[in-house]
Amino acid sequence: MRIAILSRNPKLYSTRRLKEAGLERGHEVEIIDTMHCYMDITSANPSVRYKGKRLPKYDAVIPRIGASVSFYGTSVVRQFEMMGTYSINESVAISRSRDKLRSLQLLSRKGIGMPRTGFAHHPDKIDDLIKNVGGAPVVIKLLEGTQGIGVVLADTAKAAESIIEAFMGLNASILVQEYIKEAGGSDIRCFVVGDKVVAAMKRQAAPGEFRSNLHRGGSASLVRLSPEERKCAVDAARTMGLNCCGVDILRANSGPVVMEVNSSPGLQGIETSTSKNVAGMIIEFIEKNATPHKTKTRGKG
């Protein structure tokens, strides 16, 4: 099969591992910088061009679309879809999961466990917003934040009001969520491929930090999931329409609650902590689900 990895940096661990796994299984794998692609949008023969040439027909693409380039990145994925190329995560599913508010609303509609959440832009009654999610302490998030950036824990109602007012002054939309104290500064990253959790790790926040992101100094370790946690992760991935994703859950007294569904989860932490060949599992899933093109000829440019 001919597989394209859409990634801005070929040196990233995840990108390298996916290419290695594809080559090991006998496929032709190319890394393409998403932001350097440009599109020929026609009704007869749509194409993607790159470095002055028309890209060939690929059997599958693996989007590694960063949150900061979601709009253009998903447009490129959609163009490949128009050309009949299989994408392990469809463009509409990536866009759906990147919209934090929309994703939480969809999870809520499906009855999937999640922290009580309030959404606001300019609330007239800030105290009611805080009270409505259970009162302080609360977690306040910028709608556009990633990797723990723009996420603040407010210990008191007064602190929460001050932070919300500051965000309002920046004309920012915010999420206010209940703080799951019993999670103890840890969460669980469930790596879902297809309809099952293929690997899971527990991420523990660094001392003095409540955000467990590995980018923020958190540590990762192997964890055993309960059947309920596995089902929660798979249901969340299915709700987003994603075939490959990371589902972050917290262990609350009421059961597992979903914090986020990530359409481009990193591989380094999960492979290192579990010793599992997750990249290989992704390629294997593509083999089972992508229909190979009969023609392998490269466009003439």
The 8 nearest C-alpha neighbors of each residue, nearest first, counted from 0:
[[1, 26, 58, 27, 291, 2, 57, 25],
 [0, 2, 27, 57, 58, 28, 26, 59],
 [3, 1, 28, 59, 60, 57, 58, 27],
 [4, 2, 60, 29, 28, 30, 5, 61],
 [5, 3, 30, 61, 60, 6, 31, 62],
 [4, 6, 62, 31, 33, 63, 32, 61],
 [7, 5, 63, 32, 8, 33, 4, 31],
 [6, 8, 32, 33, 9, 5, 34, 31],
 [7, 9, 10, 6, 11, 32, 14, 30],
 [10, 8, 11, 14, 15, 30, 6, 7],
 [9, 11, 8, 15, 12, 14, 13, 7],
 [12, 10, 14, 13, 9, 8, 15, 16],
 [11, 13, 15, 14, 16, 267, 10, 266],
 [14, 12, 266, 16, 15, 11, 265, 17],
 [13, 15, 17, 11, 16, 12, 9, 18],
 [16, 14, 12, 18, 13, 17, 19, 11],
 [17, 15, 19, 13, 18, 14, 20, 12],
 [16, 18, 20, 278, 14, 19, 15, 21],
 [17, 19, 21, 15, 16, 20, 28, 22],
 [20, 18, 16, 22, 21, 17, 23, 15],
 [19, 21, 279, 23, 17, 18, 22, 278],
 [22, 20, 18, 24, 26, 23, 19, 282],
 [21, 23, 25, 26, 19, 24, 20, 18],
 [24, 22, 20, 25, 21, 19, 26, 18],
 [25, 23, 21, 22, 26, 20, 282, 279],
 [24, 26, 22, 23, 21, 27, 0, 20],
 [27, 25, 0, 22, 21, 24, 1, 28],
 [26, 28, 1, 2, 0, 22, 29, 25],
 [27, 29, 2, 3, 18, 1, 26, 21],
 [30, 28, 3, 4, 31, 2, 27, 18],
 [31, 29, 4, 3, 5, 6, 9, 32],
 [32, 30, 5, 33, 6, 4, 29, 3],
 [31, 33, 7, 6, 35, 34, 5, 30],
 [34, 32, 5, 36, 35, 31, 6, 7],
 [33, 35, 36, 32, 72, 7, 71, 37],
 [36, 34, 33, 32, 49, 37, 50, 31],
 [37, 35, 49, 33, 34, 48, 47, 38],
 [38, 36, 48, 47, 49, 35, 39, 75],
 [37, 39, 47, 40, 48, 46, 36, 78],
 [38, 40, 46, 45, 47, 41, 37, 48],
 [39, 41, 45, 38, 46, 42, 44, 78],
 [42, 40, 45, 43, 44, 39, 46, 38],
 [41, 43, 44, 45, 40, 81, 39, 46],
 [44, 42, 41, 45, 40, 46, 82, 39],
 [43, 45, 41, 42, 46, 82, 40, 39],
 [46, 44, 41, 40, 39, 82, 43, 42],
 [45, 47, 39, 38, 44, 48, 82, 40],
 [46, 48, 38, 54, 37, 53, 39, 36],
 [47, 49, 53, 37, 52, 54, 36, 38],
 [50, 48, 36, 52, 51, 53, 54, 37],
 [49, 51, 52, 48, 35, 36, 53, 37],
 [50, 52, 49, 48, 300, 53, 54, 37],
 [53, 51, 300, 48, 49, 50, 54, 299],
 [52, 54, 48, 300, 298, 47, 49, 55],
 [53, 55, 48, 47, 52, 298, 49, 56],
 [56, 54, 297, 298, 57, 53, 296, 295],
 [55, 57, 58, 54, 295, 297, 292, 84],
 [58, 56, 1, 59, 2, 84, 55, 3],
 [57, 59, 291, 1, 84, 292, 2, 0],
 [60, 58, 85, 2, 57, 84, 86, 289],
 [59, 61, 3, 86, 2, 4, 62, 85],
 [60, 62, 4, 87, 5, 86, 3, 63],
 [63, 61, 5, 64, 4, 60, 6, 88],
 [64, 62, 6, 263, 5, 61, 65, 4],
 [63, 65, 62, 72, 69, 263, 66, 6],
 [66, 64, 67, 68, 69, 63, 263, 72],
 [65, 67, 69, 68, 64, 97, 145, 143],
 [66, 68, 65, 69, 70, 64, 145, 143],
 [69, 67, 66, 65, 70, 72, 71, 64],
 [70, 68, 72, 66, 71, 73, 67, 65],
 [71, 69, 72, 73, 68, 74, 94, 67],
 [72, 70, 74, 73, 69, 68, 75, 34],
 [73, 71, 69, 75, 74, 70, 68, 64],
 [72, 74, 76, 90, 75, 70, 71, 69],
 [75, 73, 71, 77, 72, 76, 78, 70],
 [74, 76, 78, 72, 73, 77, 71, 79],
 [77, 75, 73, 79, 78, 74, 90, 80],
 [78, 76, 80, 74, 75, 79, 90, 73],
 [77, 79, 81, 75, 80, 76, 74, 82],
 [80, 78, 82, 76, 81, 77, 84, 75],
 [79, 81, 77, 84, 83, 82, 78, 76],
 [82, 80, 78, 79, 83, 77, 45, 84],
 [81, 83, 79, 80, 84, 45, 78, 46],
 [84, 82, 80, 81, 85, 79, 58, 56],
 [85, 83, 80, 59, 79, 58, 82, 57],
 [84, 86, 59, 289, 58, 60, 80, 87],
 [87, 85, 60, 88, 59, 89, 61, 84],
 [86, 88, 61, 242, 89, 85, 285, 60],
 [89, 87, 86, 241, 242, 90, 243, 92],
 [90, 88, 92, 91, 86, 93, 87, 76],
 [89, 91, 73, 93, 92, 77, 76, 94],
 [90, 92, 94, 93, 89, 95, 73, 77],
 [93, 91, 95, 240, 89, 94, 90, 239],
 [92, 94, 90, 96, 95, 91, 262, 97],
 [95, 93, 91, 97, 92, 96, 90, 98],
 [94, 96, 92, 93, 97, 98, 91, 102],
 [95, 97, 93, 98, 102, 94, 239, 92],
 [98, 96, 94, 95, 99, 93, 66, 102],
 [97, 99, 101, 96, 95, 100, 102, 94],
 [100, 98, 102, 101, 97, 103, 142, 96],
 [99, 101, 103, 102, 98, 104, 142, 118],
 [100, 102, 104, 98, 103, 99, 105, 95],
 [101, 103, 105, 99, 104, 96, 100, 98],
 [104, 102, 106, 100, 105, 101, 107, 99],
 [103, 105, 107, 101, 102, 106, 108, 100],
 [104, 106, 108, 102, 107, 103, 101, 109],
 [107, 105, 103, 109, 111, 108, 104, 102],
 [106, 108, 104, 110, 105, 109, 111, 103],
 [107, 109, 105, 106, 110, 104, 111, 103],
 [110, 108, 106, 107, 111, 105, 238, 234],
 [109, 111, 107, 108, 106, 112, 105, 113],
 [112, 110, 106, 109, 107, 113, 231, 235],
 [111, 113, 256, 257, 255, 110, 114, 254],
 [112, 114, 256, 257, 115, 111, 258, 107],
 [115, 113, 177, 116, 176, 256, 112, 258],
 [114, 116, 132, 177, 176, 113, 117, 133],
 [117, 115, 176, 175, 114, 132, 177, 174],
 [116, 118, 175, 174, 176, 132, 128, 119],
 [119, 117, 174, 173, 175, 116, 120, 172],
 [120, 118, 173, 122, 121, 172, 174, 117],
 [119, 121, 172, 122, 173, 171, 167, 118],
 [120, 122, 119, 167, 123, 172, 170, 125],
 [123, 121, 124, 125, 119, 120, 128, 167],
 [124, 122, 125, 121, 127, 126, 128, 120],
 [125, 123, 127, 122, 126, 128, 121, 129],
 [126, 124, 128, 127, 122, 123, 160, 129],
 [125, 127, 129, 124, 128, 130, 160, 156],
 [126, 128, 130, 124, 129, 125, 131, 132],
 [129, 127, 125, 131, 126, 130, 124, 117],
 [130, 128, 134, 126, 127, 131, 132, 125],
 [129, 131, 134, 127, 133, 132, 128, 126],
 [130, 132, 128, 129, 133, 127, 134, 117],
 [133, 131, 177, 115, 130, 129, 134, 116],
 [132, 134, 130, 131, 177, 129, 135, 115],
 [135, 133, 130, 129, 132, 136, 137, 131],
 [136, 134, 137, 155, 156, 154, 153, 133],
 [135, 137, 154, 153, 155, 178, 134, 152],
 [138, 136, 135, 177, 178, 153, 176, 152],
 [137, 139, 152, 176, 151, 175, 178, 177],
 [140, 138, 175, 151, 174, 150, 152, 137],
 [141, 139, 150, 174, 173, 149, 142, 151],
 [140, 142, 173, 149, 144, 143, 172, 174],
 [141, 143, 173, 144, 172, 140, 99, 174],
 [142, 144, 141, 145, 99, 149, 98, 140],
 [143, 145, 149, 141, 148, 142, 147, 140],
 [146, 144, 148, 147, 143, 66, 149, 150],
 [147, 145, 148, 212, 214, 144, 215, 213],
 [146, 148, 145, 150, 149, 212, 210, 144],
 [149, 147, 144, 145, 150, 146, 141, 140],
 [148, 150, 144, 141, 140, 147, 151, 145],
 [151, 149, 140, 148, 147, 139, 141, 138],
 [152, 150, 139, 138, 153, 140, 149, 162],
 [151, 153, 138, 137, 154, 139, 150, 136],
 [152, 154, 159, 137, 136, 158, 155, 138],
 [155, 153, 136, 135, 152, 158, 137, 156],
 [154, 156, 135, 158, 157, 136, 153, 159],
 [155, 157, 159, 135, 158, 160, 134, 154],
 [158, 156, 160, 155, 159, 161, 153, 154],
 [157, 159, 161, 155, 160, 156, 153, 162],
 [158, 160, 156, 153, 162, 157, 161, 163],
 [161, 159, 157, 163, 158, 162, 164, 156],
 [160, 162, 158, 164, 159, 163, 165, 157],
 [163, 161, 165, 159, 164, 160, 158, 166],
 [164, 162, 166, 160, 165, 161, 167, 159],
 [163, 165, 167, 161, 162, 166, 160, 168],
 [166, 164, 162, 168, 163, 167, 161, 169],
 [167, 165, 169, 163, 168, 164, 171, 162],
 [168, 166, 170, 164, 169, 165, 171, 163],
 [167, 169, 165, 166, 170, 164, 171, 163],
 [170, 168, 166, 167, 171, 165, 164, 172],
 [171, 169, 167, 168, 166, 172, 120, 121],
 [170, 172, 169, 166, 167, 173, 120, 141],
 [173, 171, 120, 142, 119, 141, 170, 174],
 [174, 172, 141, 142, 140, 119, 118, 171],
 [173, 175, 118, 140, 117, 139, 176, 142],
 [174, 176, 139, 117, 116, 138, 118, 140],
 [177, 175, 116, 138, 115, 137, 114, 132],
 [176, 178, 137, 132, 115, 114, 133, 138],
 [177, 179, 137, 180, 138, 136, 176, 114],
 [180, 178, 181, 182, 251, 177, 114, 249],
 [179, 181, 182, 178, 183, 184, 251, 136],
 [180, 182, 183, 179, 251, 252, 250, 184],
 [183, 181, 180, 250, 185, 184, 179, 249],
 [184, 182, 181, 185, 180, 179, 209, 203],
 [185, 183, 209, 204, 182, 203, 211, 210],
 [186, 184, 203, 202, 183, 182, 211, 204],
 [185, 187, 249, 202, 248, 201, 247, 211],
 [186, 188, 201, 248, 247, 200, 202, 189],
 [187, 189, 247, 200, 199, 246, 245, 190],
 [190, 188, 199, 246, 245, 191, 187, 196],
 [191, 189, 245, 198, 196, 199, 197, 244],
 [190, 192, 196, 244, 243, 195, 197, 245],
 [193, 191, 243, 242, 195, 194, 196, 197],
 [194, 192, 242, 195, 191, 243, 284, 241],
 [193, 195, 233, 192, 191, 196, 242, 237],
 [194, 196, 191, 193, 192, 197, 233, 229],
 [195, 197, 191, 190, 198, 189, 229, 192],
 [196, 198, 191, 190, 195, 192, 199, 277],
 [199, 197, 190, 196, 189, 273, 269, 200],
 [200, 198, 189, 188, 190, 222, 221, 269],
 [199, 201, 221, 222, 220, 188, 187, 219],
 [200, 202, 187, 220, 219, 222, 186, 221],
 [203, 201, 219, 186, 185, 218, 211, 187],
 [202, 204, 185, 211, 218, 217, 184, 219],
 [203, 205, 211, 217, 184, 210, 209, 208],
 [204, 206, 217, 208, 216, 207, 203, 218],
 [207, 205, 208, 204, 209, 217, 203, 216],
 [206, 208, 205, 209, 204, 184, 210, 216],
 [209, 207, 205, 206, 204, 210, 184, 211],
 [208, 210, 184, 204, 211, 207, 205, 152],
 [211, 209, 204, 212, 208, 147, 184, 215],
 [210, 212, 204, 217, 203, 202, 185, 209],
 [213, 211, 214, 215, 217, 210, 146, 147],
 [212, 214, 217, 216, 215, 218, 211, 202],
 [215, 213, 212, 216, 146, 217, 147, 211],
 [214, 216, 212, 213, 217, 211, 210, 147],
 [217, 215, 213, 214, 205, 218, 212, 204],
 [216, 218, 213, 204, 205, 211, 203, 212],
 [219, 217, 203, 202, 213, 216, 204, 220],
 [220, 218, 202, 201, 200, 272, 203, 268],
 [221, 219, 201, 272, 200, 222, 202, 218],
 [220, 222, 200, 273, 272, 201, 199, 223],
 [223, 221, 200, 201, 199, 224, 220, 187],
 [224, 222, 225, 221, 199, 200, 201, 198],
 [225, 223, 228, 222, 229, 226, 199, 227],
 [224, 226, 228, 227, 229, 223, 230, 255],
 [227, 225, 229, 228, 230, 224, 231, 223],
 [228, 226, 230, 225, 229, 231, 255, 224],
 [227, 229, 231, 225, 230, 226, 255, 224],
 [230, 228, 226, 232, 231, 227, 233, 196],
 [229, 231, 227, 233, 228, 232, 234, 226],
 [230, 232, 228, 234, 229, 233, 227, 235],
 [233, 231, 235, 229, 230, 234, 246, 228],
 [234, 232, 236, 230, 235, 231, 195, 237],
 [233, 235, 237, 231, 232, 236, 230, 238],
 [234, 236, 238, 232, 233, 237, 231, 239],
 [237, 235, 233, 239, 241, 238, 234, 240],
 [238, 236, 240, 234, 239, 235, 233, 241],
 [237, 239, 235, 236, 240, 234, 106, 105],
 [240, 238, 236, 237, 241, 92, 96, 235],
 [239, 241, 237, 92, 238, 236, 242, 88],
 [240, 242, 236, 239, 88, 243, 92, 237],
 [243, 241, 193, 192, 88, 87, 244, 240],
 [244, 242, 192, 241, 191, 193, 88, 262],
 [245, 243, 262, 191, 261, 264, 190, 263],
 [244, 246, 190, 261, 264, 189, 260, 188],
 [245, 247, 260, 189, 188, 232, 259, 261],
 [248, 246, 188, 259, 258, 187, 257, 189],
 [247, 249, 257, 187, 256, 258, 186, 255],
 [250, 248, 186, 256, 255, 251, 182, 187],
 [249, 251, 255, 182, 254, 256, 248, 252],
 [250, 252, 254, 253, 255, 249, 181, 182],
 [253, 251, 254, 250, 181, 255, 179, 182],
 [252, 254, 251, 255, 250, 256, 112, 113],
 [255, 253, 251, 252, 250, 256, 112, 227],
 [256, 254, 250, 249, 251, 228, 248, 112],
 [257, 255, 113, 112, 249, 248, 114, 254],
 [258, 256, 248, 113, 259, 247, 112, 249],
 [257, 259, 247, 248, 256, 113, 249, 260],
 [258, 260, 247, 257, 246, 261, 248, 99],
 [259, 261, 246, 245, 96, 247, 262, 244],
 [260, 262, 245, 244, 263, 264, 246, 259],
 [261, 263, 244, 93, 264, 260, 245, 96],
 [264, 262, 63, 261, 244, 64, 265, 65],
 [265, 263, 245, 261, 244, 262, 266, 190],
 [264, 266, 13, 267, 263, 268, 269, 12],
 [267, 265, 13, 269, 268, 270, 264, 12],
 [266, 268, 270, 269, 271, 265, 12, 13],
 [269, 267, 271, 270, 266, 272, 219, 265],
 [268, 270, 272, 266, 271, 267, 273, 200],
 [271, 269, 274, 275, 273, 267, 272, 268],
 [270, 272, 268, 274, 269, 273, 267, 275],
 [271, 273, 220, 269, 221, 270, 274, 268],
 [272, 274, 275, 270, 221, 271, 269, 198],
 [275, 273, 270, 271, 272, 276, 269, 277],
 [276, 274, 270, 273, 277, 198, 271, 269],
 [275, 277, 279, 278, 270, 280, 274, 20],
 [276, 278, 280, 279, 275, 281, 270, 266],
 [279, 277, 281, 17, 280, 276, 20, 16],
 [280, 278, 20, 282, 277, 276, 281, 283],
 [279, 281, 283, 277, 278, 282, 284, 276],
 [280, 282, 284, 278, 279, 283, 277, 285],
 [283, 281, 285, 279, 284, 280, 21, 286],
 [282, 284, 280, 286, 285, 281, 279, 287],
 [285, 283, 281, 287, 282, 286, 280, 288],
 [284, 286, 282, 288, 283, 287, 289, 281],
 [287, 285, 283, 284, 288, 289, 282, 0],
 [288, 286, 284, 285, 289, 283, 290, 282],
 [287, 289, 285, 286, 284, 290, 85, 87],
 [290, 288, 285, 85, 286, 287, 291, 59],
 [289, 291, 292, 58, 288, 85, 286, 59],
 [292, 290, 58, 0, 289, 293, 1, 59],
 [293, 291, 294, 58, 290, 295, 57, 56],
 [292, 294, 291, 295, 290, 58, 296, 56],
 [295, 293, 292, 296, 56, 291, 297, 55],
 [294, 296, 293, 297, 56, 292, 55, 1],
 [297, 295, 294, 298, 55, 56, 299, 293],
 [296, 298, 55, 299, 295, 54, 56, 53],
 [299, 297, 55, 53, 300, 54, 296, 52],
 [300, 298, 297, 53, 52, 54, 55, 296],
 [299, 52, 53, 298, 51, 54, 48, 297]]
